[in-house]
Amino acid sequence: MTDTRLQFARTVNDVLDERPDTSLVFAEISGQFFPGAQRRHPDRVVNVGIREQLLVSVAAGMALVGMRPIAHTFASFLVERAFEQIKLDLSHQDVGGVLVSTGGSYDIAAGGRSHQAPGDVALIDTLPDWTVHVPGHAREVDAALRLAVAGSGRDYVRITEAQNAQAFPVTPGRFALVRSGTRATVIAVGPMLDPVLAATADLDVTVLYAGTVRPFDLAGVRSCVAAPADLVLVEPYLVGTSSWLVSEALRDVPHRLLALGVGRQELRRYGTPTDHQAAHGLDPTGIRRSVSAFLG
């Protein structure tokens, strides 16, 4: 199985060769993947150094002159550190671009809190008209990137090390039906699908897979439930990030919702990504425990 970050690099290299209107702006991170692209396209591949706010502003400037920029670094630096530039230089000026992060919520656990970004999607969610991809497989990384670059809007592609065994089509606004059941509906986002499937293997539940979460598949969620409804939302970032959209989908349907995700309390031990996943109850054992308690 191809590494997701390596797939990102391969796809971006290909896109830069295929489309003269595309550009890549990065801040040292992942520079090892692009020396060839820098030689082939020195005017379109820019390393701004460790200046993440400048990273986003340069990308926005390129968009203003008609280019389709890809801006890339770790999630904590790209979204959290440079959020004002995302808000003003991209959203406020109403220009398009593709933000691509790696590191996710705790992939770089050994880097400590400065390299952890469980709140990135929640931050992007405060801005209108963003498409948010959370690919759960390397093939989905390729498809999401190509789809984002081919568009003209504002896209955020969140790449993590963890990936599922199976890839699904990347279709914004539509979740994939993985399994049908009658007891409850579980929405698994991105790399949470395999842990959800392992945790619910013997449970009579519907499982929906969400590889793109904005736009949210309101109609798809609604079509899977009947009143009263029990739903479980499992996200690989801040717990409850998409709860408001589940409630919007079911605003006239009596329902209960269990939201699982990265907890709001900071874990101050470095550990490994696996340690963090278990501590937040996002491994199969933790998900099973939570779902079983919720369903009684």
Backbone bond lengths (Angstrom), bond angles and torsions (degrees), N, CA, C in turn:
res aa  C-N    CA-C-N  psi(-1)  N-CA   C-N-CA  omega(-1)  CA-C   N-CA-C  phi
1 M - - - 1.456 - - 1.536 109.62 -
2 T 1.318 117.76 131.66 1.458 121.94 -177.57 1.523 111.22 -70.75
3 D 1.317 116.72 138.22 1.459 122.15 174.38 1.528 109.52 -62.81
4 T 1.325 117.16 136.83 1.468 120.83 -175.19 1.531 112.52 -64.41
5 R 1.315 116.80 -38.10 1.466 119.21 -179.41 1.522 110.90 -70.44
6 L 1.335 115.80 -37.71 1.465 119.79 176.18 1.523 110.01 -64.54
7 Q 1.321 116.85 -38.59 1.464 119.72 177.81 1.530 110.62 -64.05
8 F 1.323 117.15 -40.38 1.467 120.64 174.48 1.523 110.89 -54.58
9 A 1.327 116.64 -47.62 1.460 120.37 -177.88 1.518 111.40 -64.48
10 R 1.320 117.10 -43.13 1.463 120.19 179.78 1.529 110.96 -61.96
11 T 1.325 116.02 -44.49 1.460 119.74 -178.03 1.521 111.01 -65.39
12 V 1.319 117.05 -43.75 1.466 119.67 -179.01 1.524 110.41 -65.11
13 N 1.325 117.91 -41.56 1.467 120.21 176.56 1.523 110.66 -58.46
14 D 1.332 116.65 -43.73 1.462 119.91 179.22 1.526 111.72 -64.50
15 V 1.319 116.42 -43.77 1.462 120.47 -177.69 1.527 110.74 -64.13
16 L 1.321 117.08 -39.62 1.468 120.00 178.44 1.525 111.39 -62.46
17 D 1.333 116.74 -36.06 1.463 120.44 178.24 1.524 111.78 -74.10
18 E 1.322 116.40 -33.30 1.462 120.94 -174.49 1.519 113.51 -82.54
19 R 1.336 116.31 -32.05 1.468 119.48 -172.28 1.523 111.10 -125.61
20 P 1.335 117.86 110.37 1.471 120.62 -178.94 1.515 114.06 -70.11
21 D 1.332 118.35 -7.90 1.462 120.04 178.46 1.524 112.25 -92.73
22 T 1.344 117.73 -0.09 1.457 120.04 179.84 1.517 111.13 -95.33
23 S 1.339 115.02 155.75 1.463 120.73 176.95 1.517 108.56 -144.03
24 L 1.320 115.64 160.28 1.458 122.35 176.79 1.518 108.50 -125.75
25 V 1.323 115.67 127.92 1.460 121.75 174.26 1.522 106.71 -121.50
26 F 1.335 116.47 124.19 1.460 119.40 179.05 1.520 109.80 -135.62
27 A 1.326 115.48 164.74 1.465 121.20 -175.70 1.529 109.08 -121.33
28 E 1.328 115.76 72.42 1.469 124.28 -178.29 1.525 112.46 69.46
29 I 1.324 117.42 -46.99 1.461 121.22 -175.94 1.525 110.25 -59.44
30 S 1.335 116.26 132.78 1.470 125.22 179.35 1.523 113.28 70.30
31 G 1.309 118.08 11.74 1.461 120.61 179.11 1.512 113.45 -60.19
32 Q 1.328 117.02 -23.88 1.464 120.27 -179.80 1.520 112.61 -64.74
33 F 1.338 116.97 -17.07 1.460 120.69 -177.99 1.534 113.38 -89.91
34 F 1.336 118.09 -8.02 1.459 118.87 -168.14 1.537 116.40 -126.46
35 P 1.339 120.80 21.59 1.467 118.22 178.11 1.525 112.94 -63.01
36 G 1.329 116.51 -37.22 1.462 119.52 178.44 1.514 111.65 -66.27
37 A 1.324 116.23 -42.48 1.464 119.89 178.91 1.524 111.28 -64.33
38 Q 1.336 116.82 -35.86 1.467 119.57 177.80 1.523 111.30 -64.83
39 R 1.342 116.91 -36.44 1.466 119.57 178.32 1.526 111.10 -72.12
40 R 1.326 116.87 -38.68 1.467 120.35 -177.27 1.527 112.37 -75.77
41 H 1.337 115.32 -33.99 1.470 119.65 -174.37 1.530 110.46 -133.41
42 P 1.322 118.00 63.54 1.467 119.76 -174.30 1.526 113.83 -62.42
43 D 1.322 117.35 -23.03 1.471 120.03 179.68 1.517 112.51 -87.77
44 R 1.342 117.31 -7.20 1.461 120.17 -176.55 1.522 113.97 -122.34
45 V 1.314 118.19 -1.37 1.465 121.99 176.95 1.521 107.20 -122.48
46 V 1.318 116.79 112.04 1.459 122.10 -170.33 1.525 110.26 -125.33
47 N 1.330 116.36 124.82 1.459 122.83 172.48 1.523 107.33 -101.64
48 V 1.320 117.60 112.30 1.469 120.98 -176.93 1.520 112.51 -88.04
49 G 1.337 117.20 1.59 1.454 118.89 -174.95 1.521 110.07 77.96
50 I 1.337 115.96 -166.82 1.470 119.42 -175.93 1.528 108.62 -82.91
51 R 1.318 114.47 69.09 1.473 122.20 -178.35 1.527 107.49 -138.82
52 E 1.322 115.77 80.46 1.455 119.60 -170.58 1.530 113.39 -70.05
53 Q 1.341 117.08 -35.07 1.464 118.24 176.64 1.528 109.95 -62.89
54 L 1.331 116.21 -42.21 1.465 120.51 177.30 1.524 110.59 -63.30
55 L 1.316 116.37 -36.21 1.461 121.32 178.42 1.524 110.88 -52.09
56 V 1.326 116.25 -51.03 1.467 120.37 -178.00 1.523 110.76 -70.25
57 S 1.320 117.63 -39.46 1.466 119.80 -179.33 1.521 111.88 -66.03
58 V 1.325 117.89 -38.53 1.460 120.69 177.25 1.532 109.85 -64.69
59 A 1.325 116.36 -42.59 1.463 119.77 177.96 1.527 110.58 -60.68
60 A 1.333 116.85 -42.54 1.464 119.89 179.02 1.522 111.15 -64.68
61 G 1.330 116.62 -38.16 1.464 119.36 177.39 1.514 111.83 -63.12
62 M 1.329 116.04 -39.90 1.468 119.06 176.26 1.528 111.11 -63.10
63 A 1.340 116.34 -39.25 1.461 119.62 178.53 1.518 111.14 -64.08
64 L 1.315 116.97 -35.32 1.467 120.71 -179.50 1.525 112.67 -64.39
65 V 1.331 116.82 -24.57 1.469 119.18 179.41 1.529 111.30 -101.98
66 G 1.344 116.33 15.84 1.456 119.84 170.93 1.508 116.84 98.47
67 M 1.335 118.37 5.81 1.455 120.05 178.82 1.528 110.64 -89.69
68 R 1.307 116.03 164.61 1.460 122.07 175.23 1.521 107.40 -110.13
69 P 1.347 118.22 94.40 1.461 120.73 -173.58 1.525 113.17 -84.99
70 I 1.320 115.17 145.92 1.461 123.36 170.49 1.525 106.17 -113.11
71 A 1.328 117.44 119.39 1.466 122.08 179.66 1.520 108.40 -110.39
72 H 1.342 116.47 131.85 1.464 118.82 -170.44 1.525 112.60 -141.37
73 T 1.326 115.66 135.01 1.456 124.26 164.04 1.535 107.14 -170.51
74 F 1.340 117.35 -169.80 1.455 120.37 177.90 1.530 110.21 -63.32
75 A 1.334 116.46 150.32 1.466 121.39 -175.52 1.523 112.47 -58.34
76 S 1.323 117.41 -40.64 1.471 119.83 -177.55 1.523 111.77 -64.28
77 F 1.317 117.08 -32.56 1.461 121.07 -179.63 1.531 111.47 -86.00
78 L 1.327 116.11 -36.58 1.461 120.32 -175.30 1.523 112.32 -73.45
79 V 1.329 116.80 -44.69 1.467 120.26 -174.63 1.524 111.96 -97.45
80 E 1.326 117.34 -49.73 1.463 119.44 -174.96 1.525 111.97 -74.32
81 R 1.312 117.04 -50.69 1.464 119.33 -176.74 1.524 111.78 -68.91
82 A 1.313 117.80 -36.61 1.466 120.90 -174.29 1.525 112.23 -105.61
83 F 1.338 117.07 24.33 1.460 118.26 -173.88 1.532 112.84 -62.81
84 E 1.317 118.25 -37.01 1.469 119.16 179.94 1.525 110.86 -61.81
85 Q 1.334 116.95 -38.41 1.462 119.71 178.51 1.535 111.05 -68.83
86 I 1.336 116.87 -36.45 1.459 119.67 175.64 1.527 109.42 -62.06
87 K 1.318 115.58 -44.70 1.465 120.81 -177.65 1.521 111.99 -65.14
88 L 1.328 117.20 -44.77 1.465 120.61 -173.52 1.523 113.02 -90.64
89 D 1.340 116.80 -48.90 1.464 119.79 -171.45 1.516 112.91 -76.31
90 L 1.332 116.94 -30.03 1.463 119.95 178.19 1.532 111.34 -101.19
91 S 1.339 116.49 -62.95 1.462 119.06 -174.43 1.529 112.40 -66.49
92 H 1.326 118.10 -51.32 1.462 120.26 -176.08 1.531 111.74 -63.59
93 Q 1.327 116.24 -38.08 1.465 119.04 178.36 1.527 112.45 -81.86
94 D 1.326 116.38 -4.36 1.462 123.04 176.64 1.529 111.93 56.17
95 V 1.342 115.18 49.37 1.452 120.53 174.11 1.525 108.86 -116.77
96 G 1.322 115.51 156.60 1.447 120.48 -176.23 1.515 112.69 -95.30
97 G 1.307 115.23 162.43 1.455 121.80 176.77 1.511 109.40 -179.85
98 V 1.322 115.70 167.49 1.459 121.85 -178.23 1.524 108.52 -120.40
99 L 1.322 116.77 113.72 1.460 121.90 174.35 1.527 108.12 -95.45
100 V 1.322 116.00 128.90 1.470 120.70 -179.49 1.521 108.58 -126.49
101 S 1.316 116.46 120.39 1.463 120.22 -179.24 1.519 110.95 -113.95
102 T 1.308 114.79 157.17 1.458 121.90 166.73 1.523 107.13 -128.39
103 G 1.318 116.18 168.35 1.466 119.54 178.32 1.508 112.79 102.35
104 G 1.323 117.41 -33.98 1.457 120.97 176.24 1.514 114.07 53.59
105 S 1.306 115.83 -145.47 1.461 121.47 -176.22 1.518 112.69 -76.96
106 Y 1.340 116.43 -39.62 1.469 118.59 -175.99 1.528 112.02 -156.57
107 D 1.323 118.85 25.97 1.466 120.24 176.47 1.521 111.50 -57.88
108 I 1.335 116.21 -36.84 1.469 120.75 -178.61 1.523 107.75 -99.47
109 A 1.323 116.18 55.67 1.459 121.02 -175.50 1.530 111.71 -57.25
110 A 1.332 116.42 -37.54 1.464 120.17 -178.32 1.523 112.40 -67.53
111 G 1.325 117.61 -16.58 1.462 121.20 177.82 1.508 113.71 -79.36
112 G 1.331 116.88 -9.00 1.453 120.20 179.71 1.519 112.74 80.18
113 R 1.325 114.88 -171.87 1.459 121.22 -172.29 1.529 113.06 -60.68
114 S 1.320 117.94 -30.23 1.466 120.34 -178.14 1.523 112.19 -64.08
115 H 1.337 117.04 -19.66 1.453 121.06 -178.03 1.529 112.65 -109.75
116 Q 1.310 117.39 15.25 1.460 121.79 -179.56 1.531 108.86 -113.81
117 A 1.337 116.43 136.97 1.468 119.75 -174.51 1.526 111.73 -141.33
118 P 1.323 118.43 64.01 1.464 118.80 177.44 1.524 113.70 -69.27
119 G 1.337 118.04 -15.08 1.460 120.36 -176.99 1.510 114.84 -97.16
120 D 1.340 118.53 10.98 1.465 119.85 -172.77 1.524 113.29 -65.52
121 V 1.325 117.99 -45.62 1.460 119.61 -178.92 1.521 110.75 -68.08
122 A 1.327 117.42 -36.53 1.467 120.56 176.81 1.526 110.71 -62.37
123 L 1.332 117.83 -37.35 1.467 120.36 176.79 1.522 111.51 -66.69
124 I 1.327 116.59 -48.81 1.462 119.75 178.04 1.523 110.19 -58.03
125 D 1.328 115.98 -32.22 1.459 121.46 -177.37 1.534 112.92 -67.35
126 T 1.326 117.94 -14.01 1.464 119.99 176.90 1.524 111.89 -79.74
127 L 1.330 116.86 -7.26 1.461 121.88 -178.47 1.526 109.75 -109.46
128 P 1.323 118.13 144.96 1.464 119.79 -178.25 1.528 112.74 -80.98
129 D 1.316 114.64 155.68 1.467 122.73 166.80 1.528 113.99 63.65
130 W 1.323 116.45 41.95 1.460 121.02 172.46 1.528 109.09 -109.60
131 T 1.321 116.26 138.36 1.458 122.26 169.49 1.526 107.32 -96.59
132 V 1.328 116.90 129.48 1.466 121.26 -176.18 1.523 109.55 -121.03
133 H 1.331 115.24 117.88 1.463 122.36 178.23 1.527 109.61 -103.76
134 V 1.316 116.40 134.15 1.470 121.98 175.25 1.526 107.00 -126.32
135 P 1.337 117.49 72.72 1.465 119.80 -174.37 1.521 112.35 -61.98
136 G 1.328 114.19 140.20 1.457 120.16 179.99 1.513 113.35 -107.28
137 H 1.335 117.25 12.42 1.469 121.00 -178.84 1.527 107.47 -159.93
138 A 1.337 116.18 152.96 1.470 119.80 -178.46 1.524 111.51 -59.59
139 R 1.329 117.77 -37.39 1.462 119.11 178.76 1.525 111.39 -65.55
140 E 1.313 116.37 -32.07 1.461 119.94 176.07 1.524 111.00 -70.74
141 V 1.335 117.44 -32.25 1.470 120.78 174.56 1.522 109.54 -59.20
142 D 1.319 116.10 -48.62 1.463 120.47 179.41 1.526 111.16 -60.04
143 A 1.331 116.78 -47.85 1.467 120.51 -177.49 1.519 111.71 -65.47
144 A 1.333 116.96 -42.24 1.468 120.03 -178.81 1.522 111.13 -65.78
145 L 1.335 116.95 -41.40 1.458 120.14 179.21 1.521 111.35 -63.73
146 R 1.315 116.49 -45.45 1.467 119.53 -178.90 1.530 110.88 -65.38
147 L 1.312 116.58 -39.06 1.459 120.14 177.91 1.528 110.42 -65.19
148 A 1.330 116.91 -42.83 1.464 120.70 -179.26 1.527 111.43 -64.63
149 V 1.320 116.56 -44.78 1.465 120.22 -178.78 1.522 110.86 -66.07
150 A 1.314 117.24 -34.54 1.465 120.64 -179.06 1.518 112.50 -70.97
151 G 1.328 117.52 -17.38 1.455 121.13 -179.59 1.512 112.05 -87.93
152 S 1.322 114.95 -169.30 1.463 120.59 -179.71 1.520 112.65 -130.14
153 G 1.334 116.97 1.61 1.451 120.65 -176.46 1.516 112.80 -92.52
154 R 1.333 114.91 -158.63 1.462 121.48 -179.94 1.532 108.56 -106.90
155 D 1.333 115.44 120.39 1.462 121.93 -176.33 1.524 110.50 -123.36
156 Y 1.320 115.16 140.76 1.458 121.54 171.12 1.522 107.86 -119.86
157 V 1.338 116.38 122.77 1.463 122.39 179.01 1.522 107.42 -112.57
158 R 1.329 116.42 115.23 1.473 122.58 -174.97 1.533 108.84 -102.10
159 I 1.324 117.29 108.13 1.456 122.57 -175.97 1.531 109.73 -103.70
160 T 1.325 116.15 130.36 1.461 121.50 177.17 1.521 109.91 -125.21
161 E 1.336 115.78 162.51 1.454 120.05 179.63 1.530 111.94 -67.19
162 A 1.315 116.39 -39.71 1.462 120.41 -177.51 1.524 110.16 -67.99
163 Q 1.310 116.05 140.88 1.461 119.93 175.80 1.516 110.10 -147.83
164 N 1.323 114.79 158.75 1.460 122.06 -179.00 1.524 110.84 -84.49
165 A 1.320 115.94 166.64 1.455 120.53 179.36 1.522 111.93 -72.67
166 Q 1.337 116.92 -26.37 1.459 121.08 -174.66 1.525 110.19 -121.64
167 A 1.329 116.12 140.58 1.465 121.63 174.70 1.519 109.82 -95.84
168 F 1.333 115.45 150.63 1.459 121.98 177.93 1.524 108.93 -124.16
169 P 1.344 118.00 157.21 1.466 119.90 176.48 1.523 111.18 -60.35
170 V 1.326 116.39 145.01 1.463 121.54 177.29 1.517 107.80 -92.51
171 T 1.335 115.12 106.16 1.463 121.16 -176.43 1.516 108.53 -132.03
172 P 1.326 118.46 95.20 1.468 120.42 -179.31 1.520 111.76 -54.22
173 G 1.337 115.25 133.70 1.450 120.35 178.52 1.506 114.69 86.53
174 R 1.328 117.39 3.67 1.466 120.12 -179.51 1.524 110.24 -139.69
175 F 1.328 116.24 125.08 1.453 121.94 175.14 1.528 109.41 -90.25
176 A 1.327 116.70 157.10 1.462 121.74 179.21 1.519 109.90 -96.23
177 L 1.333 116.15 134.48 1.458 120.99 174.96 1.527 108.12 -83.63
178 V 1.320 115.96 112.92 1.467 121.14 -177.09 1.521 111.16 -93.53
179 R 1.330 116.10 -39.01 1.465 120.38 -177.45 1.521 108.92 -153.74
180 S 1.315 116.58 142.98 1.463 120.66 179.66 1.524 110.52 -105.34
181 G 1.330 115.70 142.99 1.456 122.23 177.25 1.512 109.45 -154.21
182 T 1.327 116.46 -179.57 1.464 120.01 -175.64 1.519 113.99 -119.68
183 R 1.320 117.93 -15.22 1.473 120.09 -171.54 1.519 112.64 -81.82
184 A 1.349 117.31 -37.08 1.459 121.36 -177.32 1.523 108.15 -166.10
185 T 1.318 115.66 170.46 1.467 121.71 175.47 1.518 108.51 -118.67
186 V 1.325 116.53 127.97 1.453 122.27 178.73 1.527 108.38 -112.86
187 I 1.323 116.43 124.90 1.460 122.05 177.12 1.514 107.79 -102.32
188 A 1.327 116.22 114.51 1.465 122.22 -179.58 1.518 108.85 -104.41
189 V 1.313 117.09 123.67 1.465 122.16 -177.00 1.524 110.64 -99.78
190 G 1.325 116.19 128.13 1.460 122.21 173.57 1.516 112.66 51.88
191 P 1.342 117.93 -128.78 1.465 121.23 -174.69 1.521 114.49 -69.66
192 M 1.313 118.20 3.01 1.469 121.14 176.24 1.526 112.85 -80.59
193 L 1.330 117.95 -7.60 1.460 118.96 -175.45 1.521 112.46 -63.14
194 D 1.319 118.42 -51.20 1.466 119.28 -177.26 1.530 112.21 -61.32
195 P 1.345 119.95 -44.67 1.465 119.00 175.14 1.533 112.70 -59.72
196 V 1.344 117.43 -37.66 1.465 120.57 178.18 1.519 110.61 -65.39
197 L 1.336 117.90 -45.15 1.458 120.96 -179.72 1.526 111.12 -62.51
198 A 1.326 117.00 -39.55 1.461 120.13 178.11 1.528 110.89 -67.04
199 A 1.325 116.09 -39.15 1.461 120.48 -176.76 1.524 112.62 -71.84
200 T 1.333 117.69 -28.18 1.470 121.09 -173.23 1.530 112.58 -114.91
201 A 1.316 116.68 18.41 1.468 121.00 -172.67 1.522 112.86 -53.27
202 D 1.332 118.23 -36.80 1.464 120.59 -176.69 1.526 112.13 -107.89
203 L 1.332 116.94 16.61 1.458 120.28 -179.87 1.530 110.31 -103.19
204 D 1.309 115.71 146.36 1.467 121.66 -178.95 1.530 109.15 -85.34
205 V 1.324 115.59 74.23 1.465 120.35 -177.17 1.524 110.11 -131.35
206 T 1.325 114.86 151.02 1.460 121.51 170.25 1.516 108.47 -82.55
207 V 1.331 117.06 137.89 1.460 121.62 176.19 1.524 108.78 -119.16
208 L 1.322 116.02 122.32 1.458 122.96 174.00 1.513 108.92 -106.86
209 Y 1.328 116.32 140.45 1.463 120.92 177.73 1.516 110.33 -109.14
210 A 1.327 115.81 128.52 1.462 122.06 179.57 1.515 109.59 -116.36
211 G 1.344 117.00 105.88 1.456 121.82 175.48 1.518 111.74 -94.59
212 T 1.331 116.39 -21.37 1.461 122.98 171.98 1.521 106.47 -125.36
213 V 1.322 117.57 123.38 1.471 120.93 -172.71 1.514 113.96 -106.42
214 R 1.320 117.57 -14.59 1.459 121.38 172.44 1.520 106.91 -133.23
215 P 1.336 119.14 113.54 1.463 125.12 6.10 1.528 112.42 -71.64
216 F 1.328 114.78 152.16 1.460 122.82 -179.60 1.519 108.63 -89.22
217 D 1.318 117.00 139.04 1.461 121.82 -176.37 1.531 110.14 -79.55
218 L 1.331 116.21 77.16 1.454 121.11 -178.62 1.526 111.23 -61.54
219 A 1.329 116.07 -45.30 1.464 120.18 -177.81 1.522 111.27 -66.40
220 G 1.331 116.51 -39.67 1.455 119.67 -179.76 1.514 112.46 -64.67
221 V 1.332 116.58 -41.05 1.466 120.32 177.90 1.528 109.51 -63.62
222 R 1.308 115.35 -46.21 1.467 118.67 -177.79 1.531 111.79 -62.64
223 S 1.320 116.91 -37.01 1.463 120.08 -177.21 1.523 112.89 -68.11
224 C 1.326 117.15 -17.61 1.466 120.70 -175.78 1.528 113.15 -92.92
225 V 1.314 117.65 -5.23 1.461 119.02 -173.63 1.520 110.37 -122.87
226 A 1.322 114.19 157.85 1.459 122.04 172.07 1.524 107.27 -132.82
227 A 1.306 116.27 145.26 1.469 119.97 -176.79 1.536 110.72 -73.34
228 P 1.346 116.37 140.22 1.468 127.33 -10.41 1.527 109.88 -75.26
229 A 1.325 117.10 153.53 1.463 121.41 -172.37 1.524 111.13 -121.02
230 D 1.320 115.48 142.55 1.463 122.52 170.44 1.520 107.98 -111.52
231 L 1.317 116.74 126.81 1.461 121.41 179.64 1.514 110.31 -128.55
232 V 1.334 114.78 145.25 1.469 121.70 174.04 1.519 106.93 -124.55
233 L 1.313 116.23 127.53 1.463 122.58 179.49 1.521 108.05 -111.56
234 V 1.339 117.38 120.94 1.463 121.47 -177.07 1.527 108.43 -119.58
235 E 1.345 116.49 108.77 1.460 122.57 -176.00 1.530 110.24 -118.10
236 P 1.347 118.28 145.51 1.465 121.08 -178.10 1.527 113.09 -86.04
237 Y 1.311 117.31 15.61 1.469 122.74 179.20 1.515 108.22 -136.15
238 L 1.305 119.24 -158.96 1.457 123.35 -169.87 1.522 112.45 -52.04
239 V 1.313 116.21 127.80 1.449 121.83 -176.95 1.531 110.79 -56.18
240 G 1.330 116.00 133.50 1.452 120.99 176.53 1.511 115.65 83.89
241 T 1.341 118.23 6.54 1.463 119.98 -176.31 1.531 111.94 -55.88
242 S 1.317 117.93 -39.66 1.464 120.87 -177.70 1.525 113.20 -104.35
243 S 1.324 117.60 11.08 1.465 119.76 -177.51 1.522 111.73 -60.05
244 W 1.326 116.51 -37.44 1.465 119.01 -177.36 1.527 111.61 -64.58
245 L 1.332 116.27 -29.36 1.459 119.55 179.54 1.526 111.95 -78.84
246 V 1.333 117.56 -32.83 1.457 119.70 172.29 1.524 109.52 -62.85
247 S 1.333 115.93 -43.47 1.464 120.05 177.79 1.520 111.49 -63.28
248 E 1.335 116.59 -36.39 1.462 120.08 177.61 1.525 110.87 -65.28
249 A 1.324 116.16 -40.91 1.464 119.54 179.53 1.522 111.77 -64.11
250 L 1.335 116.49 -31.95 1.467 121.20 -174.58 1.521 112.06 -115.83
251 R 1.314 117.60 31.58 1.459 119.96 -172.50 1.521 113.65 -63.31
252 D 1.341 118.12 -22.70 1.467 119.72 177.53 1.524 111.25 -113.81
253 V 1.340 116.25 19.43 1.462 121.61 179.05 1.527 108.56 -120.59
254 P 1.321 119.00 121.57 1.474 119.88 175.77 1.532 109.68 -58.20
255 H 1.318 116.58 129.28 1.462 118.20 -177.05 1.524 111.08 -156.40
256 R 1.319 114.82 160.75 1.457 122.58 169.94 1.519 107.45 -117.77
257 L 1.318 116.21 144.42 1.467 120.84 -178.68 1.521 110.23 -130.74
258 L 1.334 115.46 128.40 1.465 122.18 170.64 1.517 107.53 -108.50
259 A 1.320 117.21 118.29 1.466 122.03 179.07 1.522 109.34 -102.13
260 L 1.324 116.45 125.13 1.460 122.18 176.20 1.524 108.41 -118.31
261 G 1.318 115.81 142.75 1.455 121.12 -179.67 1.519 109.56 177.13
262 V 1.321 115.69 -165.34 1.464 120.36 179.18 1.518 108.48 -72.52
263 G 1.324 116.78 125.13 1.459 121.64 -176.40 1.521 112.76 -67.08
264 R 1.323 114.90 160.77 1.469 119.94 -177.93 1.525 112.62 -79.39
265 Q 1.328 117.01 -18.69 1.451 119.14 178.34 1.522 110.33 -79.44
266 E 1.320 116.76 128.99 1.462 121.69 -178.30 1.525 111.12 -71.61
267 L 1.323 115.95 133.27 1.454 121.64 174.48 1.520 108.12 -91.40
268 R 1.297 117.73 118.58 1.458 121.29 -171.46 1.525 113.95 -95.60
269 R 1.306 117.69 -0.50 1.462 120.51 172.49 1.525 108.18 -92.93
270 Y 1.312 116.54 136.52 1.470 119.47 -175.56 1.514 111.21 -64.20
271 G 1.326 118.16 -63.85 1.453 121.41 178.13 1.515 113.28 60.78
272 T 1.324 114.91 -158.84 1.458 123.26 179.09 1.529 108.50 -118.33
273 P 1.342 117.73 165.97 1.467 118.33 174.35 1.530 112.69 -55.23
274 T 1.334 117.24 -37.62 1.458 120.82 178.15 1.520 111.53 -63.34
275 D 1.340 116.50 -39.43 1.465 120.64 176.92 1.527 110.89 -61.85
276 H 1.328 115.80 -44.04 1.460 119.70 -179.26 1.528 111.04 -65.83
277 Q 1.330 116.53 -41.37 1.456 119.90 179.35 1.523 110.49 -58.82
278 A 1.320 116.44 -45.82 1.466 120.14 -179.96 1.525 111.05 -66.55
279 A 1.332 117.12 -40.93 1.462 120.66 -178.48 1.521 112.06 -63.17
280 H 1.329 116.44 -31.39 1.469 120.39 178.49 1.531 111.98 -89.83
281 G 1.322 117.20 3.57 1.464 120.47 178.27 1.500 113.91 71.71
282 L 1.340 117.28 28.77 1.454 121.33 -177.59 1.523 113.28 -106.65
283 D 1.325 117.17 7.57 1.461 120.20 171.64 1.528 107.83 -87.48
284 P 1.331 119.20 168.22 1.466 119.76 -177.87 1.527 113.83 -54.28
285 T 1.324 117.42 -39.15 1.468 120.20 -179.63 1.521 111.14 -64.46
286 G 1.320 116.38 -45.49 1.459 119.93 -179.49 1.515 112.52 -66.64
287 I 1.339 116.45 -41.43 1.466 119.69 178.74 1.519 110.24 -64.24
288 R 1.319 117.04 -43.10 1.464 120.77 179.66 1.528 110.72 -61.04
289 R 1.303 115.84 -43.65 1.469 119.80 -179.98 1.539 110.68 -60.89
290 S 1.315 116.95 -45.41 1.455 120.86 -178.33 1.514 112.63 -67.65
291 V 1.344 116.65 -43.96 1.463 120.49 -179.27 1.525 110.96 -66.27
292 S 1.327 116.86 -41.67 1.467 120.01 179.92 1.525 111.43 -63.09
293 A 1.327 116.55 -41.21 1.472 119.73 177.74 1.513 111.10 -65.62
294 F 1.322 116.42 -38.83 1.460 120.92 -178.09 1.529 111.26 -67.09
295 L 1.329 116.55 -41.96 1.450 120.69 -176.95 1.520 113.11 -84.77
296 G 1.348 116.04 -11.25 1.451 119.07 178.29 1.503 113.28 72.28
